[in-house]
Amino acid sequence: MKTDDVKAAYDASVAGLDRQYFDDMSMTTPTEMRQVLLVPLGVDGQGLAEWEADLATGATAARLTPPGRLSRVDVFEHSAGHDVPAEEEYGYGIQGSPVSTTHGSDIEIVAGVEGVLRLFHLTPTTVRLLHPLGPALVVEASTDDPASIEGRMGELESALDSGHSGLEGMYLAVDGPDGPLFRGESAHRIAEGGQWFARGFDSGIPHG
């Protein structure tokens, strides 16, 4: 595996993402990346930056011929805030796992997502697609009645995800009248994901 090949694959992956989160990438060895991310404070800023970093490295590994296994160090540089470290470093092993290449057009995917949100009585705020390789879904929605979706976030994630084969991953944000209720993310090529939910709100997703 050549360093230049990894850099070219990474640049192609980041080109389809939100560029403001990606500050720098260097190779310490031909198979080890050091990725510097600009991370805004708050549940949305940090969550989105980390999720897009997962998408980028999964798509990078998948673009290599043959698909490669990379070691990755993420350096999170916080863009603002007090009593927050300037940098936090985390290391990962990244395998470019297979993802189906069968998926609908962006217009079809957005229409399907909006249909699912209506079934859950959620109002879409943002539905957009990123393209690290195939489509990755960003869904932001709101409700005036949090009790109506209490315990249903796992069901909602499954409904959004299973309706569209070939997604690279999904970021889901649901807000209520008083602020954020739920954040969930998944990056399918590296089988990475996580959830955050507001205190007192039952997401319906097992956690420990």
N, C-alpha and C positions, 0 to 999 in steps of 0.2 A: 504494500500500500504506500503510495507516494504522498508526501505532505501537500504538494500542489493540488493533487486530486481531491484531498479532503477539503482544502480551502475552497476550491471551486464548487464542490458539492454543497458546502455550508453556505456560501454566498448565494447560490441558487435557491436554497431553502429559505433563507432569511428574506430574500426579495419578495416572497409571498406573504410575509408577516408584518407586524407593526414595528417598523424599523426603530422607533424611538426607544425601545427596550434594549436594543443590542448595541453595546458600546465598542466591543473589540473581541476578536478571537485570534489566538495564536496557538501554534503547535509546539509542545515541548518535546515530543517524539513523533514519529510518523503515525502513531495511533492514539496519541493523547492530546486532547483539546483543552485549552484554558479559555473559557468564555466569560466575558465581563458583561454583566447586565445592569442597566440603570433601573432601579426599582423604586417607584413612587410609594410613599407610605399609604397604608390603608388596605382593607381587605380586597378591594378591587385591583389596585395598582400592583401589589406584590403578587397576588394570585394570578393575574393575567401574564405578568412578566415570566413567572416560573413556568406556567403552562406553555407559553409560546417557546420558551427555551427547550422544553421537552419535545415539542413538535419539531423544532429546528434540528435537534440532534438525531431524532428518529429518522427524519427525512434525509438527513445527511448520510447516515449509515446505509439507508436503503438505496441511495443514489450511487453508491460505490459499486464497482464491478470486480469481483462478486460483492454482494452486500457485506459490509464490514462490521467488525466489532470495535468500538472505540471506548477509550477511557476519557472521562470528561470531568473537569473541575469547573464549577460555577462560582464566580466571584460576584456577589451582589453588592453593588455600590448604591447606597440610598441617596436619592436625589434631594431630600429635605428631611428636616426633623431634628429633635433633640434627644439626647440619651440613647441614640441608636448607633451601633458600630458603623464606621465608614465602610467596612468590608466584612462579609461573611463568606467563608469558602466551604463548598460541599463537593464531594467527589462521587461520581456515578460510573458504573459500567453500562454502556449503551449497546444494545443489539437491535439491528434494524429488522424487527419481526415483520412477517408478511401481513399486508393489508390488502383486501380485495380492491381491484381497480375498477369495479363496476359501481357506478353511481349516476344519479340523475344530473341534469344541468343545475346550475346555481339557482335559476328561477324556480325549477321544480322543487328543489330542496327547501328553499325559503317558503314556498307555498305550503308544503307539507308541514313544516315546523309551525307556521301560523295556524294551521288547522288543528294541530295537537294542542297548542296553547288555548285555543277556543274551547276545546273539549274539557280543559282543566279550569276554565273560566279565568284565564290569565290574560292580561293586556300586554301585547308585545311592545317593548321599548326599543330594542335593537335586535335585529336578526341579520347577521352578516356572515360571510364565508371568507376564510383565509385560505391560502394555497401554498403551504410548505412543500407539498408534492401533490397529493389529492386534496379534496376540500376538508377544511376543519371548521367547525361550527361555533359561532359565538351567539348565545341567546341571552337576552336580558328582558325580563318581564316583571310585571307588578300585579298586585291584587289589593282590593280594598277590604277583603275579608280573609285574613290569614287562617282562620279556623277552617275555611273550606278546602284548604290544601294541606292541613295538618296531617302529618304521617304519610304524605303521598309523593315526596321528592324522589324516592327510588323508582316509583311507578312512572313519574314524569320523565326522569332520565332515560329509562328503558324505552318509553314510547317515542321520545325524540331520537334516540340512537338507533333503535332497531328498525325504524321506518326507512333508513337510508344506508344501504350497504356501501362500503368503501370510504367511510369517513375516517380521516386521520385522527380525529378526536373532537371533544366538545367542551366548551366552557358555558356553564349555566348559572345565571344570577337571577334570583327572585327577591323582590322587595315588597314590603307591606307599607301601610300608611306611616309607620313610625321608623322606617329604615330597613336595612338589609335583613332578610330572613334566611337565605340559603345561598351558598356558593359551592359549585361542584365542578371538577375538571377531570378529564381523562385524555391521555395521549396513547393511542392504541398501538403504535409501532414499538413502544418500549414498555407497554403494559403498566403505565404509571397513572396515578390518579389520587384524588383526595376530595374531602368535603369540609365545609365550614357551615355552621348554622347558629343562629342567634340563641342566646340563653333563653330557655323556656319554650323554644319552638321544636317540636318533635318532627324531625325530617323523615322518619320512617326508614332510615338507613342504619343498619347495625354499626355500632362503633365501640371502640374500647379506649 
